Amino acid sequence: MKTCKEVHRLVIEGQDRTLPLSHRIAVRLHLMMCSACRRFEAQMNLLRQALRRFPGD
């Protein structure tokens, strides 16, 4: 089982590239049991969406 710290790292990495299947499964399993990490993932997704809408210089 992955720790919250490992899942946070994988959530961030997963936004930039496709994670291996084993990592994706481990993250999903952890997220099913950990509300704090679910909130972290939601916050990262919201931040990423906001940054995509932000006009570049």
Jmol script that loads the backbone (N, CA, C; Angstrom):
load data "model"
ATOM      1  N   MET A   1       0.841  -1.182   0.000  1.00  0.00           N
ATOM      2  CA  MET A   1       0.000   0.000   0.000  1.00  0.00           C
ATOM      3  C   MET A   1       0.885   1.243   0.000  1.00  0.00           C
ATOM      4  N   LYS A   2       0.536   2.189  -0.843  1.00  0.00           N
ATOM      5  CA  LYS A   2       1.293   3.439  -0.934  1.00  0.00           C
ATOM      6  C   LYS A   2       0.948   4.354   0.243  1.00  0.00           C
ATOM      7  N   THR A   3       1.925   5.155   0.639  1.00  0.00           N
ATOM      8  CA  THR A   3       1.682   6.161   1.675  1.00  0.00           C
ATOM      9  C   THR A   3       1.070   7.402   1.027  1.00  0.00           C
ATOM     10  N   CYS A   4       0.538   8.283   1.851  1.00  0.00           N
ATOM     11  CA  CYS A   4      -0.027   9.527   1.332  1.00  0.00           C
ATOM     12  C   CYS A   4       1.031  10.338   0.584  1.00  0.00           C
ATOM     13  N   LYS A   5       2.225  10.375   1.120  1.00  0.00           N
ATOM     14  CA  LYS A   5       3.303  11.124   0.471  1.00  0.00           C
ATOM     15  C   LYS A   5       3.595  10.559  -0.920  1.00  0.00           C
ATOM     16  N   GLU A   6       3.640   9.242  -1.044  1.00  0.00           N
ATOM     17  CA  GLU A   6       3.876   8.607  -2.341  1.00  0.00           C
ATOM     18  C   GLU A   6       2.724   8.892  -3.304  1.00  0.00           C
ATOM     19  N   VAL A   7       1.508   8.842  -2.791  1.00  0.00           N
ATOM     20  CA  VAL A   7       0.340   9.099  -3.636  1.00  0.00           C
ATOM     21  C   VAL A   7       0.335  10.549  -4.107  1.00  0.00           C
ATOM     22  N   HIS A   8       0.689  11.478  -3.256  1.00  0.00           N
ATOM     23  CA  HIS A   8       0.763  12.888  -3.666  1.00  0.00           C
ATOM     24  C   HIS A   8       1.750  13.038  -4.821  1.00  0.00           C
ATOM     25  N   ARG A   9       2.902  12.419  -4.693  1.00  0.00           N
ATOM     26  CA  ARG A   9       3.908  12.494  -5.758  1.00  0.00           C
ATOM     27  C   ARG A   9       3.363  11.895  -7.055  1.00  0.00           C
ATOM     28  N   LEU A  10       2.704  10.757  -6.953  1.00  0.00           N
ATOM     29  CA  LEU A  10       2.179  10.087  -8.142  1.00  0.00           C
ATOM     30  C   LEU A  10       1.026  10.866  -8.774  1.00  0.00           C
ATOM     31  N   VAL A  11       0.198  11.495  -7.960  1.00  0.00           N
ATOM     32  CA  VAL A  11      -0.886  12.325  -8.498  1.00  0.00           C
ATOM     33  C   VAL A  11      -0.295  13.457  -9.330  1.00  0.00           C
ATOM     34  N   ILE A  12       0.731  14.100  -8.807  1.00  0.00           N
ATOM     35  CA  ILE A  12       1.375  15.200  -9.529  1.00  0.00           C
ATOM     36  C   ILE A  12       2.051  14.681 -10.799  1.00  0.00           C
ATOM     37  N   GLU A  13       2.786  13.594 -10.697  1.00  0.00           N
ATOM     38  CA  GLU A  13       3.443  13.012 -11.872  1.00  0.00           C
ATOM     39  C   GLU A  13       2.418  12.592 -12.917  1.00  0.00           C
ATOM     40  N   GLY A  14       1.295  12.059 -12.453  1.00  0.00           N
ATOM     41  CA  GLY A  14       0.260  11.584 -13.358  1.00  0.00           C
ATOM     42  C   GLY A  14      -0.400  12.692 -14.158  1.00  0.00           C
ATOM     43  N   GLN A  15      -0.257  13.925 -13.725  1.00  0.00           N
ATOM     44  CA  GLN A  15      -0.796  15.043 -14.489  1.00  0.00           C
ATOM     45  C   GLN A  15       0.109  15.404 -15.661  1.00  0.00           C
ATOM     46  N   ASP A  16       1.362  15.006 -15.594  1.00  0.00           N
ATOM     47  CA  ASP A  16       2.322  15.343 -16.643  1.00  0.00           C
ATOM     48  C   ASP A  16       2.603  14.201 -17.605  1.00  0.00           C
ATOM     49  N   ARG A  17       2.346  12.976 -17.163  1.00  0.00           N
ATOM     50  CA  ARG A  17       2.618  11.814 -18.014  1.00  0.00           C
ATOM     51  C   ARG A  17       1.726  10.662 -17.576  1.00  0.00           C
ATOM     52  N   THR A  18       1.622   9.658 -18.432  1.00  0.00           N
ATOM     53  CA  THR A  18       0.841   8.476 -18.093  1.00  0.00           C
ATOM     54  C   THR A  18       1.658   7.586 -17.170  1.00  0.00           C
ATOM     55  N   LEU A  19       1.089   7.276 -16.025  1.00  0.00           N
ATOM     56  CA  LEU A  19       1.770   6.402 -15.070  1.00  0.00           C
ATOM     57  C   LEU A  19       1.627   4.946 -15.504  1.00  0.00           C
ATOM     58  N   PRO A  20       2.570   4.102 -15.104  1.00  0.00           N
ATOM     59  CA  PRO A  20       2.414   2.663 -15.357  1.00  0.00           C
ATOM     60  C   PRO A  20       1.131   2.150 -14.695  1.00  0.00           C
ATOM     61  N   LEU A  21       0.571   1.119 -15.272  1.00  0.00           N
ATOM     62  CA  LEU A  21      -0.686   0.563 -14.778  1.00  0.00           C
ATOM     63  C   LEU A  21      -0.623   0.233 -13.287  1.00  0.00           C
ATOM     64  N   SER A  22       0.468  -0.345 -12.834  1.00  0.00           N
ATOM     65  CA  SER A  22       0.578  -0.723 -11.417  1.00  0.00           C
ATOM     66  C   SER A  22       0.490   0.501 -10.508  1.00  0.00           C
ATOM     67  N   HIS A  23       1.071   1.613 -10.925  1.00  0.00           N
ATOM     68  CA  HIS A  23       0.999   2.843 -10.130  1.00  0.00           C
ATOM     69  C   HIS A  23      -0.413   3.417 -10.155  1.00  0.00           C
ATOM     70  N   ARG A  24      -1.040   3.412 -11.326  1.00  0.00           N
ATOM     71  CA  ARG A  24      -2.407   3.933 -11.426  1.00  0.00           C
ATOM     72  C   ARG A  24      -3.355   3.145 -10.530  1.00  0.00           C
ATOM     73  N   ILE A  25      -3.205   1.832 -10.519  1.00  0.00           N
ATOM     74  CA  ILE A  25      -4.055   0.991  -9.667  1.00  0.00           C
ATOM     75  C   ILE A  25      -3.796   1.288  -8.195  1.00  0.00           C
ATOM     76  N   ALA A  26      -2.522   1.394  -7.821  1.00  0.00           N
ATOM     77  CA  ALA A  26      -2.172   1.677  -6.422  1.00  0.00           C
ATOM     78  C   ALA A  26      -2.740   3.021  -5.974  1.00  0.00           C
ATOM     79  N   VAL A  27      -2.664   4.023  -6.840  1.00  0.00           N
ATOM     80  CA  VAL A  27      -3.208   5.341  -6.505  1.00  0.00           C
ATOM     81  C   VAL A  27      -4.717   5.249  -6.328  1.00  0.00           C
ATOM     82  N   ARG A  28      -5.398   4.603  -7.263  1.00  0.00           N
ATOM     83  CA  ARG A  28      -6.864   4.476  -7.185  1.00  0.00           C
ATOM     84  C   ARG A  28      -7.287   3.750  -5.908  1.00  0.00           C
ATOM     85  N   LEU A  29      -6.593   2.684  -5.562  1.00  0.00           N
ATOM     86  CA  LEU A  29      -6.923   1.953  -4.333  1.00  0.00           C
ATOM     87  C   LEU A  29      -6.749   2.842  -3.107  1.00  0.00           C
ATOM     88  N   HIS A  30      -5.658   3.581  -3.075  1.00  0.00           N
ATOM     89  CA  HIS A  30      -5.397   4.474  -1.945  1.00  0.00           C
ATOM     90  C   HIS A  30      -6.477   5.555  -1.869  1.00  0.00           C
ATOM     91  N   LEU A  31      -6.831   6.131  -3.025  1.00  0.00           N
ATOM     92  CA  LEU A  31      -7.826   7.199  -3.042  1.00  0.00           C
ATOM     93  C   LEU A  31      -9.195   6.714  -2.572  1.00  0.00           C
ATOM     94  N   MET A  32      -9.484   5.439  -2.801  1.00  0.00           N
ATOM     95  CA  MET A  32     -10.760   4.882  -2.340  1.00  0.00           C
ATOM     96  C   MET A  32     -10.859   4.901  -0.816  1.00  0.00           C
ATOM     97  N   MET A  33      -9.714   4.850  -0.150  1.00  0.00           N
ATOM     98  CA  MET A  33      -9.704   4.750   1.310  1.00  0.00           C
ATOM     99  C   MET A  33      -9.294   6.033   2.025  1.00  0.00           C
ATOM    100  N   CYS A  34      -8.746   6.986   1.303  1.00  0.00           N
ATOM    101  CA  CYS A  34      -8.155   8.165   1.957  1.00  0.00           C
ATOM    102  C   CYS A  34      -8.814   9.457   1.459  1.00  0.00           C
ATOM    103  N   SER A  35      -9.641  10.037   2.286  1.00  0.00           N
ATOM    104  CA  SER A  35     -10.340  11.264   1.886  1.00  0.00           C
ATOM    105  C   SER A  35      -9.383  12.447   1.747  1.00  0.00           C
ATOM    106  N   ALA A  36      -8.322  12.476   2.523  1.00  0.00           N
ATOM    107  CA  ALA A  36      -7.357  13.576   2.425  1.00  0.00           C
ATOM    108  C   ALA A  36      -6.670  13.565   1.061  1.00  0.00           C
ATOM    109  N   CYS A  37      -6.316  12.402   0.588  1.00  0.00           N
ATOM    110  CA  CYS A  37      -5.668  12.309  -0.724  1.00  0.00           C
ATOM    111  C   CYS A  37      -6.660  12.564  -1.858  1.00  0.00           C
ATOM    112  N   ARG A  38      -7.919  12.199  -1.664  1.00  0.00           N
ATOM    113  CA  ARG A  38      -8.943  12.531  -2.663  1.00  0.00           C
ATOM    114  C   ARG A  38      -9.077  14.044  -2.781  1.00  0.00           C
ATOM    115  N   ARG A  39      -9.069  14.735  -1.639  1.00  0.00           N
ATOM    116  CA  ARG A  39      -9.128  16.201  -1.658  1.00  0.00           C
ATOM    117  C   ARG A  39      -7.898  16.780  -2.344  1.00  0.00           C
ATOM    118  N   PHE A  40      -6.719  16.212  -2.057  1.00  0.00           N
ATOM    119  CA  PHE A  40      -5.489  16.683  -2.687  1.00  0.00           C
ATOM    120  C   PHE A  40      -5.586  16.529  -4.203  1.00  0.00           C
ATOM    121  N   GLU A  41      -6.046  15.373  -4.664  1.00  0.00           N
ATOM    122  CA  GLU A  41      -6.177  15.149  -6.108  1.00  0.00           C
ATOM    123  C   GLU A  41      -7.158  16.153  -6.721  1.00  0.00           C
ATOM    124  N   ALA A  42      -8.271  16.389  -6.058  1.00  0.00           N
ATOM    125  CA  ALA A  42      -9.260  17.349  -6.558  1.00  0.00           C
ATOM    126  C   ALA A  42      -8.667  18.753  -6.621  1.00  0.00           C
ATOM    127  N   GLN A  43      -7.896  19.132  -5.611  1.00  0.00           N
ATOM    128  CA  GLN A  43      -7.264  20.449  -5.593  1.00  0.00           C
ATOM    129  C   GLN A  43      -6.243  20.583  -6.717  1.00  0.00           C
ATOM    130  N   MET A  44      -5.470  19.534  -6.961  1.00  0.00           N
ATOM    131  CA  MET A  44      -4.490  19.573  -8.044  1.00  0.00           C
ATOM    132  C   MET A  44      -5.177  19.672  -9.405  1.00  0.00           C
ATOM    133  N   ASN A  45      -6.281  18.960  -9.560  1.00  0.00           N
ATOM    134  CA  ASN A  45      -7.037  19.037 -10.813  1.00  0.00           C
ATOM    135  C   ASN A  45      -7.613  20.432 -11.019  1.00  0.00           C
ATOM    136  N   LEU A  46      -8.144  21.028  -9.956  1.00  0.00           N
ATOM    137  CA  LEU A  46      -8.687  22.380 -10.033  1.00  0.00           C
ATOM    138  C   LEU A  46      -7.594  23.388 -10.372  1.00  0.00           C
ATOM    139  N   LEU A  47      -6.454  23.264  -9.739  1.00  0.00           N
ATOM    140  CA  LEU A  47      -5.329  24.155 -10.008  1.00  0.00           C
ATOM    141  C   LEU A  47      -4.863  24.030 -11.452  1.00  0.00           C
ATOM    142  N   ARG A  48      -4.777  22.804 -11.939  1.00  0.00           N
ATOM    143  CA  ARG A  48      -4.342  22.575 -13.321  1.00  0.00           C
ATOM    144  C   ARG A  48      -5.331  23.205 -14.306  1.00  0.00           C
ATOM    145  N   GLN A  49      -6.621  23.049 -14.050  1.00  0.00           N
ATOM    146  CA  GLN A  49      -7.637  23.650 -14.917  1.00  0.00           C
ATOM    147  C   GLN A  49      -7.532  25.174 -14.901  1.00  0.00           C
ATOM    148  N   ALA A  50      -7.332  25.747 -13.734  1.00  0.00           N
ATOM    149  CA  ALA A  50      -7.215  27.198 -13.618  1.00  0.00           C
ATOM    150  C   ALA A  50      -5.993  27.705 -14.375  1.00  0.00           C
ATOM    151  N   LEU A  51      -4.892  26.995 -14.282  1.00  0.00           N
ATOM    152  CA  LEU A  51      -3.673  27.417 -14.975  1.00  0.00           C
ATOM    153  C   LEU A  51      -3.819  27.313 -16.485  1.00  0.00           C
ATOM    154  N   ARG A  52      -4.584  26.355 -16.961  1.00  0.00           N
ATOM    155  CA  ARG A  52      -4.813  26.229 -18.408  1.00  0.00           C
ATOM    156  C   ARG A  52      -5.597  27.422 -18.941  1.00  0.00           C
ATOM    157  N   ARG A  53      -6.462  27.989 -18.111  1.00  0.00           N
ATOM    158  CA  ARG A  53      -7.285  29.127 -18.528  1.00  0.00           C
ATOM    159  C   ARG A  53      -6.549  30.455 -18.394  1.00  0.00           C
ATOM    160  N   PHE A  54      -5.464  30.460 -17.648  1.00  0.00           N
ATOM    161  CA  PHE A  54      -4.706  31.688 -17.411  1.00  0.00           C
ATOM    162  C   PHE A  54      -3.958  32.071 -18.682  1.00  0.00           C
ATOM    163  N   PRO A  55      -4.152  33.299 -19.160  1.00  0.00           N
ATOM    164  CA  PRO A  55      -3.461  33.689 -20.398  1.00  0.00           C
ATOM    165  C   PRO A  55      -1.949  33.788 -20.189  1.00  0.00           C
ATOM    166  N   GLY A  56      -1.212  33.279 -21.146  1.00  0.00           N
ATOM    167  CA  GLY A  56       0.249  33.346 -21.079  1.00  0.00           C
ATOM    168  C   GLY A  56       0.748  34.718 -21.471  1.00  0.00           C
ATOM    169  N   ASP A  57       1.971  35.004 -21.101  1.00  0.00           N
ATOM    170  CA  ASP A  57       2.563  36.309 -21.447  1.00  0.00           C
ATOM    171  C   ASP A  57       3.039  36.331 -22.873  1.00  0.00           C
TER     172      ASP A  57
END
end "model"
wireframe off; spacefill off
backbone 0.3
color backbone group
